[in-house]
Amino acid sequence: MRVMVLGGAGFIGSAFVRELNKRGIRPLVYDLLTYAGRLENLKDTDHEFVKGDIRDEKLQEAIAKYRPEVVVNFAAETHVDRSIYKPQDFLTTNILGTVNVLDASRHYNFKYIHISTDEVYGEECGNENSPLNPSSPYSASKASADLFVRAYVRTYKVEAIIIRPSNNYGPRQFPEKFIPKAIIRTLLGLHVPIYGDGKAERDWMFVEDTGRIIADLIEKAEWSGEVYNIPGGQRYSVLDVVKMIGEVMGREVEVRFVNDRPGHDRRYCMTTGLRYEVTPLREGLRKTVEWYLNNRWWWKPLIKDRFFVEDEPWSKGGVNT
């Protein structure tokens, strides 16, 4: 099977490439290598690579040359704080980039897997037919892209599905995200900033599980615009996870509460008809902590990023808190 992975040098994308390798598939990875997309994430994987932006014509050229049977799109701006700071990047990459991929699907007849997020449901516990109710510029851009996928299926008869994972964590996640930030800052003897009262609840999913489930769906999905939620089934508050990280690391995690994020959702929750096994959160955190402990070469160059260093980096963008 010829599989093309857009954003395959990112966090979930590179985990998916590893899963494809386990199944004997050598994919083509197409990635712009922005701040969170790194060739280091693809170390020890078997793949072809093309550097490029999903928003420009080079994507069409790469698809025309490679002729994929399946295209999986992980390429996106994903960090809510960054979307509050600069929403325009989320509009161009997440919406216009998706439309560019959909246009390619009309001409080259590949099956398209669009990777979305549980955040499109807002604070409601959504099933695959629930209305979309995004709260942030990030989730609004992903919800818009989802609607374009459904429109292209209806109007142009492209073969596509939408997959909505819950909050992923694991090795190679950029340190701006909560779990790697908490692990690394604790290793460095720094406090961990927590928004509001720390009781915001997320549904946690180990990234290797997500890669496996997406690969399974290639074989059994219906390609008529169906939506597939893949919740982790492990809902814990931010404070619960901080406590668990400290227990796994065997050291105290210093917490500092900071001003809550504008529009901050109190929970994310999904249901699904799919059946699969997931890694228990404590076990996944243990694997994640071990990886960051043993791969300091990977994260040390990244920790000067303002979204790692500052407690409220979005507030510098003129947001009225």
N, C-alpha and C positions, 0 to 999 in steps of 0.2 A: 504494500500500500504506500502510495506517495502522499506524505503528509507535510504541509507547510505550517510552521508555527510562528505567528506574528507576535513579537514581544517575547520571543523564546529565551532571551538572555536576562529576563527579569526573574522575580522571585517564584511565582507559581509557574510561569512559562518554562523555566529551567527544570523544575521538578517534573513537569509533564514530559520534557525531552528525555529525562532519565527513565521515566516509565515507558516511553516508546522504545527506548533502547532495550529494556528488559524483554520486550515483545518482539525483538528482532527488527525494529523499524529505525532506519536512519533518516531523520527528517531534515528538511531545509529550514533553518532558522533565519528569520528576517527581523532585524532589530536596529533601531536608531542609535543604541548605546547612549542613552541619556544618563542622568545621574544614577538611576536605579537599575538600568539595564547594563550589565557588565559581562565581558567575556570570561571573567573569573568565575561567574556562576555556572559556566558550561565546562569547567575543567573536568577532564576524564569522561566526557560524553562523546558519542559518535554522531556527527552532524555535518551538514554543509552550512555555510554561513554567507549571508548577504547583508551588508549594512545599508539600511534605508528607512525612510519615513513612510508610514502608512497613508500619509496625506498627499503624497506626490506621485508623479507618473512612473517613477522607478518601481513602484509596487506592481503596476500593470506589466512592466517589462519582465520583472522577476517571475511573475505568475505565467506569463506567456512562454518563457524559456523552460520553466520547471514542470509545468502542466500538472499541478497537484490534483489528487482526487479529493482530498479533504484539506480545508484551511481552518485553523483554530486561532482565534484572535484574542490574545492576552494583552495586546499593545494598548496601553491606556495610562492616563494620569489617574492615580488612585488615592492620594493622601488628602483627607478632608481638610486638614489645616492648610495645606497648600492651595486648595480650591477656595478657601476663604480669603487667603492672601492675594491670589491671582486667578480668578475664575476663567479668564479668557483662554488660558492654555487647555482647560478642560473641555471647553466648547470645541476648539479646533481639532484636538486629538481624538477625544472620545466620540464626538458626533460626526464631524466632517471626515475624520479618518475611517470611521465605520462605513459611512456612505461610499467612500472610495473603494473599500473592500467589497461592498455589496454590488457596486457597478461592475467590478471585475468578475463577480460570480455570475452576472448575467451573460457575460461574453465567453467565459471559459468553463462554465458548467461544473464547478466543483461543489461539494457539500460544505456548507459553512457552519462552524460552531462559534457562536458569539458568547464570550464570557462576560457575564454581568455581575450583580452583587445583591445580597440580601437587603442592602440599604435602600433599594428602590421602593420597598414597602413602607418605609418610615418606621414608626414605632408599633405598627400593627403586626400581629403574628400571621404572616401571609401564606396562602397556598398558591399553587401555580396560576389560579384564576383570580386572585385578589387584585383590587385596583392598586395602581402605583401612586405613592404619596411621598415623594422625595423631600428631604429637609435641607440638604446642603447643595452648593453648586456642583460638588462631585456627584452625588446621587442623582441630581437633576440631569446631569449630562449622560449618565448611564441609562436612566429611564428613557431619555430621548432617543438614545441609540437603540434601545430595545424596541421602541415603537417603529423606528425605521426598518429594523429587521422584519417585523411583522408586516409592515407595508410592502416591502419588496417581495415577500413571500406571496402576498395577496395579489399585487399588481403585476409582478414579473415572473411569478412561479419559480423563484429561486428555491433551492433545497437548503433549509437552514433550521437550526435549533438555537435556543437561548438557555444557557446554564447559569444559575444563580447560586454561587457558593456562599457559605457563611464566613465569618472572620477567620482567615487562615493565619497560621503561625508556623515557625519551623526554621531550619537552616537557610541561610542566605537571604533572609528578609532584611531590607534596608533599615538601618538604625533609627530612622525617623519614626518607625512604627512602635507601638507600645511595648510589646514583649521583648524584642531585641534591645530597645532603649533601656528597659528596666534591668535586663541582665548585664549589659555593658556598663551602665552607670554604676551599678552595684559593684561590679568588678573593679571599677576605677575609684571607688570610695565616694561617689557622688550621690546626692539625693535623687529620688525619682519624682518628677512633677506629676500630680494627679489632678485632673479637672474636676471642679465642683466638689461634691462630697464623696466621689469615688464609687458610687453605687450604680453607675450606668452598667447595664448588663449586656453581654455579648454572647453569641453562640460560637464556641471555639472549635476549629477544625485543623488537624495536622495536615500540612501541605502535601505530604506523600499520599495521604488518603484521597485528597482532591484530584491529584494527577491520575490515580488509578481509576477513580469513578468516571472521570471524563473519558479516559481511554476505553472503558467498558461501554460507555454510551455511543461511541462510534459504531459499535457492532449492533446495538439493539434499539437505537433511537428511531423515532418516526420523524421524517425530515419535512414537515409541513408547518414549520414555525412553532413547534411545541416548546413549552417552557419546562425546564427540569430544575427544581430546587434541590440543592444538596446541603442541608443543614448538618452541623456536627452533632446535634443532640446533646450538647454540653454547655448549658447556660450558666455563666458565672459572672459576678460583678468584677469590675477592675480591681477592687480591694481584695476580693477572693483570690484572684490570679496573682497579685503581688505577694500575698501571704504564701501561696503555693510555691512561687519562684524562690522565696526566701528559704522555705523548707527544703526544696530540692538542692539549692546552693549551699545550705548549711551555714547561712549567715544572715544577719539582720538587713532588711531592706529599709533604708531611710526614706520615708514618704514626706513630700511637701505638697499641701493642697494649694492650688492656684485658681485664678478666675476661670469659671466654666467657659467652654467654647460656645460661641454664638450658635443658636439653633441646635444644640447638642441633643441627639436622640437618647432617651433613657434606656431603650432596649432595642435589640434586633432579634427577630424570632421568625422561623419558617417551619412549615410542615411539608411533607412530600409523600408520594406513593412509592418512591423507590426504596429498595431494600439493599443495604450494604453494611459492612463492618467499619468501625472507626477506631482510631487509637485513643485510649483513655487520656484525658488531659494531663494527669500527673506524669504518665509515661512519655507523652509527647514533649512535655516541658523538660523532662530529664534528658531526652535525646537532644533537644534544642540547646539547653545549657551546655551540655558536653561539646556540642559542635562549636559554639562560640568560645568556649574555653580553649579548644584545640585548634582554632583557626583565627587567631588574632591577626595574622597577616592579611586576612580578608577584610576585617572591619576597622583596623587602626587608621587607614587612610581616609575613612569616611566620617570620623566623629567630629570633624570641624564644621560639618553642615549645620546651619543655623537651626534647623528643625530637630537637631539632636542637642545642641548647646543651650538654646533659650527655652524658658519655661512656657512662654506664650508667644511663639514666633508669628502667629497670625495677627497679633495685636499691633505689630509694627507696620502692617499694611493699611492702617487707617480705619480699622474696624472699631465701631463704637461699642464698647463692652459695658 
